[in-house]
Amino acid sequence: MTSSASLSRTIRLGAGAGYSGDRIEPAVELAEHGQLDFLVFECLAERTIAIAQQARRKDPEHGYDLLLEARMRSVLPVAVKRRIRIVSNMGAANPAAAARKTAQIAHELGLPALKIAAVMGDDVLDAVLSGPWHFQETGDEIATYRDRIVSANAYLGAASIVGALDASADIVLTGRVADPALFTAPLVHAFGWRWNDWAALGQATVIGHLLECAGQLTGGYFADPGRKDVPDLARLGFPIGEVTADGMVTITKVAHAGGRVSAATCKEQLLYEIHDPARYLQPDVIADFTGVEVSEIAPNRVRVCGGRGSPPPSTLKVSVGYLDGFVGEGQISYGGPGAVARARLAMQIVRERLALTGVKTSELRFDIIGVDSLYSDTLGCSNSEPAEVRVRVAGRTNSMREAQRIGNEVETLYTNGPAGGGGVTKSARDVLAVQSVLLPRELVRPTFMFMES
């Protein structure tokens, strides 16, 4: 039951990051000027956590977000001063180590004692390896990938975050949780929403989905000059959600920040990465976006309501990361008259060289960037030849040595290929692929623990 005090409250949520490498200064701006109750950093992608698991295996005190220290040093002083609570999945593969590091930073900054919670339980590698599961994307049995799997992390819901906030956590650091759950949790905590209030949880998912990508909601990844103009993108501000106890949200931003909040920016983000607007599967609810209403009520103020929901599925999605070979790449540029013809000759030479030297690839592609690398020949030929082009050759192999040979063959075009080649780059890396498994939710046991600074 929502209390009368909660009914009169408005909770202000700030989106401090939309991905792991996002800018830090907009989050500080939000903390300083956004009059926030909560600052939420969404920093985790499927491949990101698999990479973090590899880092943790090398050092048990690593595996959290690489920018955690920089973000905390920048934002903690003002967050503590303004009594802003922080929720983030920057714990990645090691929330406990992230909490310990944050406690250390707070102590070094001379801040008052903070209650820092680490949410755990998303690492379900043992359960995935021991069960008769199969990948959703390919149908392959997990057992056939066993020796290559490096991580398996379940998408947790909001419950453990709410538990930590209810226990007075100042900062909550998680591993893999569903992105909207980072925003759902503060609302459930603040308003006392019930876990079977599907309408409230569905609307909370709408709010979380809008805010989770930060700058995308204020005009980033939206701007298209002459068609969808966005002012002052170099100073793009991140969004704020003003939420009332009935779930109504007004999306806005700090007044002096760059960017734009409009019905259009909100609608584009609302549909971003949604497989089925009527059944957006989440750990806490199956959200229904089909009744959502978006209306501009003032410049840079957009009201959103109408999210609904139904009981969640019996399974949780698990993101499984595994090693999937190696990729070698080489690039070289050609300019001036005949650049395209020389680029095509360069690709022909590399193709023949890889065959002559016995480089075995499972995938191999040749692109002229700026001509056919994105759309191949589907757009037809232009009447005017570009003045400069860049050749890209990339292939997937079973060994690092063979991957390196691809870039090496491109490099040898300097002195063994067409005239005027330059600006060669080459690289080789292992491939970390991701597929998903559906795991019965009773096999996943989230919990939280505290670290005090």
N, C-alpha and C positions, 0 to 999 in steps of 0.2 A: 504494500500500500504506500503510495506517495504521500508524504507528509504535507501539511499546509505550508510549512516553511519552504519545502522543496518546490511547491507549486509556484511560488512567487519569485523563484530564482531564475537567473539567466546565466548559463555556463558559457564561458568564452574559451574555445579551443583554437590553438594556433598550430599550423602545420609547419614544422621546422625543417623538414627535408622530404624530398620525394624519391630519393635514391641514395645509394651509398656515397657517391662522390659529389653530392650536391653542395651548393654554396653555403657558407656558414653565416655571412653577415646578415642575410634576411631573417634568420632565426634570432639573432641578437636584436635586430630591429623590432621584431615581434615582442620579444621579452621586455624591451625598454619602453615601447610605445603602444603595445596591443592590449593592455589591461587584461591580461590573460589569467585564467584559472589553471589551465593545463597547456603545456607545450609538448607536442607529439612529433617525434622524429621517425619517419618510416624509411628505413635504409636497407632493406633486405630483399634480394631477388633469389630466384631458384638457384642460379649458378653461383651467386655470391656466397650462399651458405655452404655449398660444396667446396668452394675454394677455402673458406674459413675452416672447414673440417680438416683439410690438408694442413693448414697452418697450425692447428691445434695438435695434430699428430707430431709435428716437429718440435713444438714447445707447448706444454700443458698450460702455460699462462698466457697463451695467445689464442687466436681464433675468434676474437671479437672484431667489430668494425674498425677499419684502419684509421678513420677520422674521429673515433670516440674521444681520444684525449684532446684533440684540437677543439672539438665541439664543446666538450665539458669545460675546458679552461676558458673558452670564450663566453659561454652562456651561464655557467653556474653562479658567478657573483651577482649578476642582475636578477637571475631567477630566485635566488635565496632572498635577496633584498625585497623583491616584489611578491614573495610567497607564492611563486609559480611552481606547480608540481610537474615533473617530467616523466613521460612515458615513451619508451623507444624499444625497437627490436635490434638496437646496436649490439646486443649481446651475441648475436649471430650463433656461432657454434659453441660459445663458451660464456653464457650469461654470468656465471659465478665469477669468472676472472674479470669480466667487464665491470661487475659491481665492486670487486676489490680495487680495481684500477680507479674507478670513479671515487671511491672512498679515499684513496691515496691522494688524488688530485684535490678533493675538497679540503683535506687536511693541509696540504701544501699551500693552498690558497688562503688558509687561515679562516675558513668558514665555520659557522656553528655546526655542531654535530647533526648529521643528516641520517635518516633511515633510508637505506638503499636496498631494494628488493631485487632478487634475481629469480625469474620465472623459468623453471626447467621442466623437462618431461617430453619435449618435442623430439629428442633424439631416440628414434625407434629402430635403430639399425639391427639390433639383435632380433626383434620381433619380425622384421622384414626378411632377414636371412633364414629364420627358422620356420617360416610358413610356406604354404603352397600358393604363393601369390603370383600374379602376372601383371605385366605393364599394361596400362590402359591404352596407350598410344599404339603399340605394336602387337599386343597380345602375347609377347614373348614371356616365357617363364623366368622368374627371377633367378632360379637356380642356375640357368645357363650364363648368367652374368656375375655369379658369386665372387669370382676372383678379381673382378674389376670394380666392384662397388666401393665407393669411398664414403658415402653418407646416405642417411635416410632420415628425413625430418618431417614430422607430422605438422599440419596446420592446426594449431591450437586455437581455441576460442578465447573469450574475454574473461572467463570465470576466475582464473588465477590472478590476473591483473587486478580485477575487482577485489579479490581477497586481500591482496597486498595494499591496495588503496584504503580499504576498510580498516586495515591494521596500521594506518597512518603513515604509509610509505611516502617519502618526499620524491623519490625517484624509483621507477620500475623499469628494469631492463630485461627484455625477453630474448628468446631465440626465435624460431619460426612460429609465428602466429599469423592468422589471416589478417591482411592489412587493415580492413575496416574494424577489426576487433580492438586495435590500438585506440580508436576513437570511441567505440561502443563502451569500453570499460569505464572511462571517466563519467560517462552519462549514466550508466547503470549505478555506479557508485554514488553520484551526486543526487540522482532523483529517486533512487530506490526502486527502479523498475524491476518487475518480476521476470524470472527466466522463462516463463510461459506466456509473457505478454508479446505475442508474435507481431502485433502491429508496431509496438514501440521498438522492438529489435529490428524489424524490417526497415523502419525509418532511420534507426541508428546506423544501419548498414548503408543506406543512402548517404547519410552525412559522412561516414567514414570513407566511402568510395569517392565522394566529391573531394575531400580534403587530402587523401592519401598521397597524391602526386604533387602536392605543394604548388609550385609555380605554374604547372599546367592549368590550374584553375584561374589564375590571374593573368593569363594571356600567353604564357610560354607554351610552345608546341601548338599554338593557335594562330599566331600572327602570319599574315600573308599580305605584303604591302599592296595597297590599292584596293584590296578586297576585304581584309580583316585587319585593320590597323590597330596597333597597340602602342600606347605612348611610353617612352622612357624604359625600353626593355633592358637597358644596361643596369638599371636600378630596380629591376623587377622585385616587387614585394610579394611575400607569401600570404596565403589566405587565412582568414579568421572565420570560424563558425560560431555565431551567437545562437545558443540553443535554449529553448524553454522546456518546461517539464512535459508539455504535450508533444514534444518532438519537433516542433516547428524550428527550422533553422534559417537564419539570415547569413548569407555569405558576404563577406566584405574584406577590406584590407586596411592597413595603416594609411591614413589620408595622404601623407606626403610621399608614399612609396610609389614606384613606377608600376606599370601594368594596368590591367582593366578587369573588373568583375562585371560580367553582363550575363543576360540570359543565354547568349550563344556560348560563352566560355563554359558556363555550367552545364549546358546540354551536351556539348562535346565531351566533357569529362564524364558525365553521367553514363554515356554509352561506351566509354573507353574500356576495352578488354572485357566486355560483358558477353558471355556466350549465349545467354537466354534472358532477356529482361524480365520475363515472368517467373523465372526460376533461377535466381542467382544463388548457387549453393555455397553456404557458409557453415562453419562449425556450430554457430549458435542459432541459426535460422535459415530457412530458404526465403530469400528476399524477393519481393515482387515490385519491380520498378514501373510497371505499366500504368499505374495511376498517379505517378508523380507529376506535380504541377510546379512550374518554374515561372516566377514573375519578378520583373524589375520594379522595385518600390522607390528607388532613388538612385542617383549616380553612384556606381560601385556598391550597390546594395541589392542583393537578389534573394528573394524568399523562396524556399523549397519545402514542399510538404507532400504527403500522399503516399509515402512508402508503406508497404504492407509486408506481411510475412506469414509463414506456416512452419510447423515443426521441422527441425533440421534432419538431414539424412542420418542413417545408422552407422555410416562409415566416415572416416576422416581421410582427406587427401594427404598422401605422403609424397614428398619430392625426393626422388632417389638420384643421386649423382654417381656417375661411373666413368671410368677412363674409356675413351673411344678412339684410340689411335692418335695420330699426329698430323699436323697441318704445316706444310711448307709454303712459303709465298715469296715472290719477287716482283718488283715493280721497276719500270724504267720509262722515262719521258722522251717524246719526240716532238719537235716544233718546226714551224715554217712550211714552205710549199712541199707537198707530198708527204706530210707527216702521217696521215692515215695509212698510206701505202707502205711506208717504212715500218709502221707499227705492226701491220699485218704480216710483213715479212719476218719481223722479229719473233712474232708468235709462232710462225711456221718453223723457224729455226729451233726454238726451244722445244716445240712438240717433237720434232725429229730427234733432237739431242736426247731427250728423256727416253725415247724408244731405243735409240742406239746404245745408251749406257745402262739400259735395263732397270730404270726406276719404276717400281711397281706402285700403282695408285688404285685406290678403290673409287675415288672421285678426282676429276681433273677438269679445271675450267680456265678459259682464256678470255680476258675482257679487254676492250679498249675503253677505258674510263672516259666518259664524256661523249661516247658514241653509242655503245651497245651494252654497257655493263649492267644497266638497270632493266632495260626493256628489250634487249636483244634486237631483233629486226621487226618487232611488232609495230613500231611507230613509223616505219618506212624510212627512206633515205632523205637526208636534207640536201637541198640544192647547193648549199654553201659548205665547203669543207672547213672544219675547225682549224685554227692556227696552231693549236697544240693539243696533244693527247697523251695519255699515260697508259702503258701496257701493264696489265696485272695477270700474273700466272699463279694459280694456287691449286694445291692437291693434297689429298688425304692419303697417308701411308701407314704402314704398320710399325715403322721404326723412326726414331729421331734422325738417324743417319740419312735415310732416304728423303725425309722431309727437308733436311738441310740442302740436299743436292738440287732441289727445285729452285730455291733462291740462288744458289751458286750458278746455275745455268743461265739465269737471267742476268746475273752480274757479268758473266763473260761476254755478253753482247757489247760491252764497252768497246772491246777491241776486235771482236769476232762477229759483229752484227752489222746492221745498216748504219748509214752515216747519221751522226748527230744525236746519238743516244746519251742521256745523262740523268743524273739524280736518282741513281739506283738505291733502292732499299730492299732488304731481305730479312726474313725472320722464319723461325721454326718453333713450334710449341706443341705441347700435348693438348689433346682435346678432352674437355670435361663436358660430357653430355648429361642431359637430365630427362628422365621420364617420371611418370607418376604411378602410384599404387593406391588402391583404396583399402584401408585397414579398419576392421571393426573398432569402434571408438572405445570399447571396454579394454582394449589392449594398450591404450594411451592413458597415462596417469600423470597429468600435470600437477606441479606443486610450486611453492615459492619459499625462499629463505631470505633472511636479512643480513646485510653487512652494514655496520655503523661506521661513519667516518670519525 
